[in-house]
Amino acid sequence: MERKIGREKVTYSIEVDAGFVLIENVPARVNADTGEQLFAPETVECLQKAVWEGAQPARFVETPVYDFRMLG
C-alpha cells in the first residue's frame, strides 16, 4: 500500500508547566491515510527554541479541560 504524504501547515501542541502551548502554521508532511505528522529537524529545533526560550505569543486562548473519569 502506497503512503500518501502531502505538505501542510498544522497546529502543533505541547504540554509545558501544567499548561499547553499551541504553535500555528507549522510546516509538516502529513500522511493522508493516518494523519501522522512528520517534521523536519530544523522545524523541531525552531519549535523547541520558541517554547523553551519563551518567544512572544501571537495571542492567548482560554481552553476548557475535561477529566474523562468524570464524564458519563
C-alpha positions as CSV (number, residue, x, y, z in Angstrom):
1,M,0.0,0.0,0.0
2,E,1.4,3.4,-1.0
3,R,1.5,6.1,1.7
4,K,0.2,9.4,0.5
5,I,2.2,12.2,2.2
6,G,1.5,15.9,1.5
7,R,2.8,19.1,2.8
8,E,0.5,21.1,5.0
9,K,0.5,23.8,7.7
10,V,-0.6,22.3,11.1
11,T,-1.1,23.4,14.7
12,Y,1.5,21.8,17.0
13,S,0.6,21.5,20.7
14,I,2.8,20.7,23.6
15,E,2.2,20.5,27.4
16,V,4.5,22.8,29.3
17,D,4.4,23.6,33.0
18,A,0.9,22.2,33.5
19,G,-0.4,24.2,30.6
20,F,-0.5,23.9,26.8
21,V,1.4,25.8,24.1
22,L,-0.1,25.9,20.6
23,I,2.0,26.9,17.6
24,E,0.0,27.5,14.4
25,N,1.1,27.3,10.8
26,V,3.9,24.8,11.4
27,P,5.1,23.2,8.1
28,A,4.7,19.4,8.2
29,R,4.4,16.4,6.0
30,V,1.1,14.7,6.8
31,N,0.2,11.1,5.9
32,A,-3.3,11.4,4.3
33,D,-4.2,7.9,5.4
34,T,-3.2,8.1,9.1
35,G,-2.9,11.8,9.9
36,E,0.6,11.2,11.2
37,Q,2.6,14.5,11.2
38,L,6.3,14.5,10.3
39,F,8.5,17.5,11.0
40,A,11.9,18.4,9.5
41,P,14.7,18.5,12.1
42,E,15.1,22.3,11.6
43,T,11.4,22.7,12.3
44,V,11.6,20.8,15.5
45,E,14.6,22.9,16.6
46,C,12.6,26.1,15.9
47,L,9.6,24.7,17.9
48,Q,11.8,23.8,20.9
49,K,13.6,27.2,20.8
50,A,10.3,29.0,20.8
51,V,8.9,27.1,23.7
52,W,11.9,26.9,25.9
53,E,13.1,30.5,25.3
54,G,9.6,31.9,25.8
55,A,9.0,33.6,22.5
56,Q,6.3,36.2,22.4
57,P,3.0,34.6,21.6
58,A,0.7,35.9,18.8
59,R,-2.3,35.6,21.1
60,F,-3.7,33.7,24.1
61,V,-6.7,31.4,24.1
62,E,-8.8,30.0,27.0
63,T,-9.3,26.3,26.9
64,P,-11.8,24.1,28.8
65,V,-10.4,21.0,30.4
66,Y,-12.4,17.8,30.9
67,D,-11.5,14.8,33.0
68,F,-12.6,11.6,31.2
69,R,-13.1,9.9,34.6
70,M,-15.9,12.4,35.4
71,L,-17.7,12.0,32.1
72,G,-20.8,9.8,31.5
